[in-house]
Amino acid sequence: MLQVVQTTHYLEDELAAVVAAGAPLAGYVTHQSHDGMWVWDLQAPQNVWVSPEFWLVLGYDPADRDHSAEALAEVIWENDRVNFPASLLDADVGHNGMIDRIVHFTTASGALMHFRCRGTASRREDGAATRMLLVLEDLSPLFKMIEFRELAGLYVQLAEKSRQTDDFEHFMFGMSHDMLSPLNVASSALKEIKYELEVGNPDEAHALLDLCEDSLARMIGLLKGMRSYFTTSKPDETYAASVSLASVAKAARDELAQMIESARADVHLDCPHQVAGSAAQLQLLLKNLLSNAIKFSGHKGAISVQVQTRLLPGGKAVRLSVLDNGMGIDEKHRRIVFHPFKRLHRNAKGSGSGLGLSICKRIASNHGTTVEINALPEGGTEVYIDLHVGEAQ
């Protein structure tokens, strides 16, 4: 129970009389949940009665505190102290006689507490405000909760930054390894070319030039892959446009026309649905998935790849799938293939930059979804992404 300290302060006597008389101001006192009260003499602002509860909440002994504006100014937070108490009273009394503000105080232990300060004025018959009754409610637990949420949010941001840093370090390590390999091959080949030309073997030198061209082509592929990876890592556009997957799939297939012809692959499209997204990024996703499917399909004969869509139960999402008749991906490898520079078939001809599926993962993330891999019962692989339905055009 809170300690009540006896006083003969005139403002306290006035308040007691008001409450005893059942005046409207009494209802304000009894209906407000409070952790202390002030009664301010607006005609002599240096005089204020402060209830003992307020001092006890702050950890002070009420017997040691004066009933004065100066005593309150000693414990009010320095940022709220400027022009106190006029800064608290003057702005509102002349308008509707009501105050509702957040005020901060320092406890006896030096901690900061947050109070909601609500007040109402009493007036003479001529309308002049003579007294201000203020009730205070401790909001410190609420502010601590807000601070905790902010700190938790900051922790999540820092954890994400740390994860991004780790991802970037792994990316740079893989990039340096993969870029050094073709550079070393080209460098060695150039030294051999120089030697063969010096000893008069132009045919040998010409054959080594082909090796240099292959190494440089691989370097160019790596650089293009890195450009695509970084340009899709941070979305710079909205993904709410309605996209025709039929158009996107056809455009991706057209980009790979030479590869499809060389591999004698059969690429079938069945994508009648519209989705919400970025046409450019979905085209890049399909291009990478088609390219992978063609490279690693046909281990038992002709290469067959299908791009198809179907409406999922509920009618709010469309599944876009690329299916092939290749060698499949073991379940234990289905997560790591989305990491930059991770290849399951490094010796495969035209194995690529190692960034294709990680780019697909970025694009899926930009669309608020993920890329998944399933094994097909008859052999081969299904790679799919679920997208929000778009409006028909």
C-alpha positions as CSV (number, residue, x, y, z in Angstrom):
1,M,0.0,0.0,0.0
2,L,1.3,3.5,-0.9
3,Q,2.3,5.7,2.0
4,V,0.1,8.8,2.5
5,V,1.9,11.8,3.9
6,Q,-0.2,14.4,5.8
7,T,0.0,18.0,4.6
8,T,-1.8,21.2,5.1
9,H,-1.0,22.6,1.6
10,Y,-3.9,24.9,0.5
11,L,-4.1,23.3,-2.9
12,E,-4.6,19.9,-1.4
13,D,-7.3,21.3,0.9
14,E,-9.1,22.8,-2.2
15,L,-8.9,19.5,-4.0
16,A,-10.4,17.7,-1.0
17,A,-13.2,20.2,-0.8
18,V,-14.0,19.7,-4.5
19,V,-14.0,15.9,-4.2
20,A,-16.2,16.2,-1.1
21,A,-18.7,18.5,-2.8
22,G,-19.0,16.1,-5.8
23,A,-18.1,18.8,-8.3
24,P,-17.4,17.8,-11.9
25,L,-13.7,17.9,-11.2
26,A,-14.2,15.2,-8.6
27,G,-15.3,12.8,-11.4
28,Y,-12.1,13.5,-13.3
29,V,-10.0,12.6,-10.3
30,T,-11.9,9.4,-9.4
31,H,-12.2,8.0,-13.0
32,Q,-8.6,8.5,-14.1
33,S,-6.1,5.8,-13.4
34,H,-3.1,7.6,-12.0
35,D,0.3,7.2,-10.4
36,G,0.2,10.6,-8.8
37,M,-1.5,14.0,-9.0
38,W,-0.6,17.7,-9.2
39,V,-2.7,20.7,-8.5
40,W,-1.3,23.8,-10.0
41,D,-2.1,27.4,-9.0
42,L,-2.2,29.1,-12.4
43,Q,-2.3,32.5,-10.7
44,A,0.9,31.7,-8.8
45,P,2.6,29.1,-11.0
46,Q,5.5,28.6,-8.5
47,N,2.9,26.9,-6.3
48,V,1.9,23.3,-6.9
49,W,0.7,20.5,-4.7
50,V,2.3,17.1,-5.6
51,S,0.7,14.0,-4.3
52,P,3.0,11.7,-2.3
53,E,2.2,8.8,-4.7
54,F,4.1,10.6,-7.4
55,W,7.3,10.9,-5.4
56,L,7.0,7.3,-4.2
57,V,6.8,6.1,-7.8
58,L,10.0,7.9,-8.6
59,G,11.7,6.5,-5.5
60,Y,11.8,9.7,-3.4
61,D,10.7,10.2,0.2
62,P,7.7,12.7,-0.1
63,A,8.8,14.2,3.2
64,D,12.0,15.4,1.6
65,R,10.3,17.1,-1.4
66,D,8.8,20.6,-1.6
67,H,5.4,21.4,-3.1
68,S,6.9,23.7,-5.8
69,A,7.6,24.0,-9.5
70,E,11.3,24.1,-8.6
71,A,11.1,20.7,-6.9
72,L,9.5,19.2,-10.0
73,A,12.0,20.9,-12.3
74,E,14.8,19.1,-10.4
75,V,13.5,15.7,-11.4
76,I,12.1,16.4,-14.9
77,W,14.2,15.2,-17.8
78,E,16.5,17.9,-19.1
79,N,15.0,17.8,-22.6
80,D,11.5,18.6,-21.0
81,R,13.0,21.2,-18.6
82,V,13.2,24.1,-21.0
83,N,10.9,26.9,-19.9
84,F,9.2,24.6,-17.3
85,P,6.4,24.8,-16.2
86,A,5.2,27.4,-18.7
87,S,6.0,24.9,-21.5
88,L,3.6,22.4,-19.9
89,L,0.8,24.8,-19.0
90,D,0.6,27.8,-21.2
91,A,0.0,26.2,-24.6
92,D,-3.3,24.5,-23.7
93,V,-4.9,26.4,-20.8
94,G,-5.9,29.3,-23.0
95,H,-7.7,27.1,-25.5
96,N,-9.8,24.3,-24.1
97,G,-8.2,24.0,-20.7
98,M,-7.1,20.4,-21.3
99,I,-3.6,18.9,-21.3
100,D,-2.5,15.5,-22.6
101,R,1.2,15.0,-23.0
102,I,4.1,12.6,-22.4
103,V,6.5,14.0,-19.8
104,H,9.8,12.3,-18.6
105,F,11.3,12.2,-15.1
106,T,14.5,11.0,-13.5
107,T,14.1,8.5,-10.6
108,A,16.1,8.6,-7.4
109,S,18.3,5.9,-8.9
110,G,18.9,7.9,-12.1
111,A,16.6,5.9,-14.4
112,L,14.3,7.6,-16.9
113,M,10.5,7.1,-16.5
114,H,7.8,8.1,-18.9
115,F,4.5,9.5,-17.7
116,R,1.3,10.4,-19.5
117,C,0.2,13.8,-18.0
118,R,-3.5,14.6,-18.4
119,G,-5.0,17.8,-17.0
120,T,-8.1,19.9,-16.8
121,A,-8.5,23.5,-15.7
122,S,-11.0,25.0,-13.3
123,R,-12.2,28.5,-14.0
124,R,-13.8,31.5,-12.3
125,E,-17.1,32.9,-13.4
126,D,-15.3,35.3,-15.7
127,G,-13.7,32.4,-17.5
128,A,-10.2,32.8,-16.3
129,A,-8.4,29.6,-15.5
130,T,-7.3,29.5,-11.8
131,R,-6.3,25.9,-11.1
132,M,-5.0,23.0,-13.2
133,L,-5.5,19.4,-11.9
134,L,-3.1,16.9,-13.6
135,V,-3.1,13.2,-13.2
136,L,-0.1,11.1,-14.1
137,E,0.1,7.6,-15.5
138,D,3.3,5.6,-15.6
139,L,3.9,4.5,-19.2
140,S,7.4,3.1,-18.6
141,P,6.4,-0.6,-19.0
142,L,4.9,0.3,-22.4
143,F,8.0,2.3,-23.5
144,K,10.2,-0.6,-22.4
145,M,8.1,-2.9,-24.5
146,I,8.6,-0.6,-27.5
147,E,12.3,-0.3,-26.9
148,F,12.5,-4.1,-26.7
149,R,10.7,-4.5,-30.0
150,E,13.0,-1.9,-31.6
151,L,16.1,-3.7,-30.2
152,A,14.7,-7.0,-31.4
153,G,14.2,-5.5,-34.9
154,L,17.7,-4.1,-34.8
155,Y,19.0,-7.6,-33.8
156,V,17.2,-9.1,-36.8
157,Q,18.7,-6.5,-39.1
158,L,22.2,-7.1,-37.7
159,A,21.8,-10.9,-38.1
160,E,20.6,-10.4,-41.7
161,K,23.6,-8.1,-42.4
162,S,25.9,-10.7,-40.9
163,R,24.3,-13.4,-43.1
164,Q,24.7,-11.2,-46.2
165,T,28.4,-10.6,-45.3
166,D,29.0,-14.3,-45.0
167,D,27.2,-15.0,-48.3
168,F,29.2,-12.3,-50.0
169,E,32.5,-13.7,-48.6
170,H,31.5,-17.2,-49.9
171,F,30.5,-15.6,-53.2
172,M,33.9,-13.8,-53.6
173,F,35.8,-16.9,-52.7
174,G,34.0,-19.0,-55.3
175,M,34.2,-16.2,-57.9
176,S,38.0,-15.8,-57.4
177,H,38.5,-19.6,-57.7
178,D,36.3,-19.9,-60.9
179,M,37.9,-16.9,-62.6
180,L,41.5,-17.9,-61.9
181,S,41.0,-21.3,-63.5
182,P,40.3,-20.0,-67.1
183,L,42.9,-17.2,-66.6
184,N,45.5,-19.7,-65.7
185,V,44.7,-21.9,-68.7
186,A,44.8,-18.9,-71.0
187,S,48.1,-17.7,-69.5
188,S,49.7,-21.1,-69.9
189,A,48.4,-21.4,-73.4
190,L,49.8,-18.0,-74.4
191,K,53.3,-19.0,-73.1
192,E,53.1,-22.1,-75.2
193,I,52.0,-20.2,-78.2
194,K,54.9,-17.8,-77.8
195,Y,57.3,-20.8,-77.6
196,E,55.8,-22.6,-80.6
197,L,56.0,-19.5,-82.8
198,E,59.7,-19.0,-81.7
199,V,60.6,-22.5,-82.8
200,G,58.6,-22.3,-86.0
201,N,55.5,-24.4,-85.2
202,P,52.6,-22.2,-86.3
203,D,50.2,-25.2,-86.5
204,E,50.7,-26.0,-82.8
205,A,50.4,-22.3,-82.0
206,H,47.1,-22.1,-83.9
207,A,45.7,-25.1,-81.9
208,L,46.6,-23.5,-78.7
209,L,44.7,-20.3,-79.7
210,D,41.5,-22.3,-79.7
211,L,42.2,-23.2,-76.1
212,C,42.7,-19.5,-75.3
213,E,39.4,-18.7,-77.0
214,D,37.6,-21.3,-74.9
215,S,39.1,-20.0,-71.7
216,L,38.2,-16.4,-72.5
217,A,34.6,-17.5,-73.5
218,R,34.3,-19.1,-70.1
219,M,35.5,-15.9,-68.4
220,I,32.9,-13.9,-70.3
221,G,30.3,-16.3,-69.2
222,L,31.3,-15.9,-65.6
223,L,31.2,-12.1,-65.8
224,K,27.8,-12.1,-67.5
225,G,26.6,-14.5,-64.8
226,M,27.9,-12.2,-62.0
227,R,26.2,-9.2,-63.6
228,S,22.9,-11.1,-63.6
229,Y,23.4,-12.2,-60.1
230,F,24.0,-8.8,-58.7
231,T,21.3,-7.0,-60.7
232,T,18.7,-9.5,-59.4
233,S,20.0,-9.4,-55.8
234,K,18.2,-6.1,-54.9
235,P,14.9,-5.6,-56.6
236,D,14.5,-2.1,-58.1
237,E,11.0,-2.5,-59.4
238,T,7.6,-3.6,-58.3
239,Y,6.5,-7.1,-59.0
240,A,2.7,-6.6,-59.3
241,A,2.5,-6.4,-63.1
242,S,0.5,-9.0,-64.9
243,V,2.8,-11.3,-66.8
244,S,1.9,-13.7,-69.6
245,L,4.0,-16.8,-68.9
246,A,3.3,-18.0,-72.4
247,S,5.1,-14.9,-73.8
248,V,7.9,-15.1,-71.2
249,A,8.5,-18.8,-71.9
250,K,8.6,-18.3,-75.7
251,A,11.1,-15.4,-75.3
252,A,13.3,-17.6,-73.1
253,R,13.2,-20.4,-75.6
254,D,14.0,-18.0,-78.5
255,E,17.1,-16.8,-76.6
256,L,18.3,-20.4,-76.4
257,A,17.4,-21.3,-80.0
258,Q,21.1,-22.0,-81.0
259,M,21.6,-24.2,-77.9
260,I,18.4,-26.0,-78.5
261,E,19.2,-26.7,-82.1
262,S,22.8,-27.8,-81.4
263,A,21.5,-30.3,-78.7
264,R,18.6,-31.3,-80.9
265,A,16.4,-30.8,-77.9
266,D,12.6,-30.9,-77.9
267,V,11.3,-28.0,-75.8
268,H,7.5,-28.0,-75.3
269,L,5.7,-25.0,-73.9
270,D,2.3,-25.2,-72.2
271,C,2.0,-22.0,-70.1
272,P,-1.5,-20.4,-70.5
273,H,-1.6,-18.6,-67.2
274,Q,-1.0,-15.0,-66.1
275,V,1.0,-14.2,-62.9
276,A,2.0,-11.2,-60.9
277,G,5.7,-10.4,-61.3
278,S,8.5,-9.0,-63.4
279,A,8.5,-10.2,-67.0
280,A,12.2,-9.5,-67.4
281,Q,13.2,-11.5,-64.3
282,L,10.9,-14.4,-65.0
283,Q,12.3,-14.6,-68.5
284,L,15.8,-14.8,-67.0
285,L,14.7,-17.5,-64.5
286,L,13.2,-19.6,-67.3
287,K,16.2,-19.1,-69.5
288,N,18.5,-20.4,-66.7
289,L,16.2,-23.3,-65.9
290,L,15.8,-24.3,-69.6
291,S,19.6,-24.0,-70.1
292,N,20.3,-26.3,-67.2
293,A,17.6,-28.8,-68.3
294,I,19.1,-29.1,-71.8
295,K,22.7,-29.4,-70.5
296,F,22.0,-32.3,-68.2
297,S,19.2,-34.1,-70.0
298,G,19.1,-36.9,-72.5
299,H,21.4,-39.3,-70.7
300,K,19.2,-42.1,-72.1
301,G,18.6,-40.6,-75.6
302,A,16.8,-37.6,-77.0
303,I,16.6,-34.4,-74.9
304,S,13.0,-33.6,-73.9
305,V,12.1,-30.5,-71.8
306,Q,8.7,-29.2,-70.9
307,V,7.7,-25.8,-69.5
308,Q,4.2,-26.0,-68.0
309,T,1.8,-24.2,-65.6
310,R,-1.1,-25.2,-63.5
311,L,-3.5,-23.4,-61.2
312,L,-3.0,-24.5,-57.5
313,P,-5.9,-25.4,-55.2
314,G,-7.6,-22.2,-54.0
315,G,-7.1,-20.4,-57.3
316,K,-4.6,-17.8,-55.9
317,A,-1.3,-19.2,-57.1
318,V,0.1,-20.7,-60.3
319,R,2.9,-23.3,-60.4
320,L,5.5,-22.8,-63.1
321,S,7.5,-26.0,-63.8
322,V,10.4,-27.0,-66.0
323,L,10.6,-30.8,-66.4
324,D,13.4,-32.7,-68.1
325,N,14.3,-36.3,-68.7
326,G,17.8,-36.0,-67.4
327,M,19.8,-37.8,-64.7
328,G,18.0,-36.1,-61.9
329,I,19.4,-34.4,-58.7
330,D,19.9,-36.5,-55.6
331,E,17.8,-35.2,-52.6
332,K,20.9,-34.4,-50.5
333,H,22.1,-32.0,-53.2
334,R,18.9,-30.2,-53.8
335,R,19.7,-27.3,-51.5
336,I,23.4,-26.8,-52.3
337,V,22.8,-26.5,-56.1
338,F,21.3,-23.0,-55.4
339,H,24.5,-21.8,-53.8
340,P,26.8,-19.6,-56.0
341,F,29.4,-21.6,-58.0
342,K,28.1,-25.0,-56.8
343,R,28.1,-27.5,-59.6
344,L,27.2,-31.2,-59.5
345,H,28.7,-31.9,-62.9
346,R,31.9,-29.9,-63.2
347,N,33.1,-32.0,-66.1
348,A,30.0,-31.7,-68.2
349,K,30.5,-29.9,-71.5
350,G,29.4,-26.3,-71.2
351,S,28.7,-26.6,-67.5
352,G,28.2,-22.9,-67.2
353,S,29.2,-20.2,-64.6
354,G,27.7,-22.0,-61.6
355,L,25.4,-19.0,-61.0
356,G,22.3,-20.0,-62.9
357,L,20.3,-21.6,-60.1
358,S,21.5,-19.0,-57.5
359,I,20.2,-16.3,-59.8
360,C,16.9,-18.2,-60.0
361,K,16.8,-18.3,-56.2
362,R,17.3,-14.5,-56.1
363,I,14.5,-13.9,-58.6
364,A,12.1,-16.2,-56.6
365,S,13.0,-14.3,-53.4
366,N,12.2,-11.0,-55.2
367,H,8.7,-12.5,-56.0
368,G,8.2,-13.6,-52.4
369,T,8.6,-17.3,-53.1
370,T,11.2,-20.1,-53.5
371,V,12.5,-22.5,-56.2
372,E,11.9,-26.1,-55.4
373,I,13.2,-29.4,-56.9
374,N,11.3,-32.7,-57.3
375,A,12.3,-36.0,-58.7
376,L,10.0,-37.3,-61.4
377,P,8.7,-40.9,-61.0
378,E,9.7,-41.9,-64.6
379,G,13.1,-40.2,-64.1
380,G,14.3,-36.7,-64.6
381,T,13.7,-33.5,-62.6
382,E,11.0,-31.0,-62.0
383,V,12.1,-27.5,-60.9
384,Y,9.2,-25.3,-60.0
385,I,8.2,-21.9,-58.5
386,D,4.8,-20.9,-57.2
387,L,3.6,-17.4,-58.2
388,H,0.6,-15.2,-57.4
389,V,-2.1,-15.2,-60.0
390,G,-2.1,-12.1,-62.2
391,E,-5.0,-10.3,-63.8
392,A,-6.0,-11.5,-67.3
393,Q,-5.1,-9.0,-70.0
